[in-house]
Amino acid sequence: MNRKQYIRLNELPIKAVFNQNGYVWKKKSKRTPQLVDPKEFNKTWFYFRATELCIVGEHSRLHENYFN
């Protein structure tokens, strides 16, 4: 069973990968994530609120299998 885990953007470390609004993102700075997937937009980045809720789990380095 795959449960969604939520975390606020400001709690994620830099370079963490997370999911938000159906897209996969990588945190580049305190409030700036870059799109990772879909690949055709992977150079695009946006400003998010620091309190923006993000989904972590299989898309995150916080996931238990990240280093395997």
N, C-alpha and C positions, 0 to 999 in steps of 0.2 A: 504494500500500500504506500503510495507516494503522497505524503502530506506537504502542503505548502507551509513554508516558514517565512514569516515576515520580519523585516528589520528596517529601521530608518536609515536613509542614505548616510547621515552623519555618523552612524555607528559602524559602517563598513570600512575596512581598511582600503587604502589606495591599491589599485590593480585587482580588486575583487570583481568577480563576474556575477551578475545578477539578472533577474528577469523583471521587466516592468512593462505593462500594457502589451504583452505578447511578443516583445522584442528582447533580445539578449544584449546587455550592456556591460561595459567594463569601466570601473570608476577611475578617472584620470587625475582628479584633484578633489578638493573638498566638496564642491558642488557641480562638477563637470564630468558626466559620463560620456563615453563614446559608443556608438552603435557597433556591435560585433556581428549580429545576425538580424536581418538579412544582409548577406555579404555585399550586395551591390551598394549599400549605404554605409559600409564600415569605416569610412573616413569622416562621417558626420558626428558631431558632438553637440550637446545641449547643456543648458543650465537647468538644474533641478533645485527645488526647495531642499534645504538640509533635512527637513522632517518628512520628505517624500517616502512613502512606504514602498519597499522593494521586496520581491520574492526571492528567497535564496533556497538552496537545496541542491539538486543535481547540477545546476548552472553555476554554482558558487565554489570558491576555494574553501568555503566553510563546510562543504559537504564532506562526509567521512571518507569517501573514495577519491577525493581530489588528488592525493599524492600517490595513488596506485597506478 
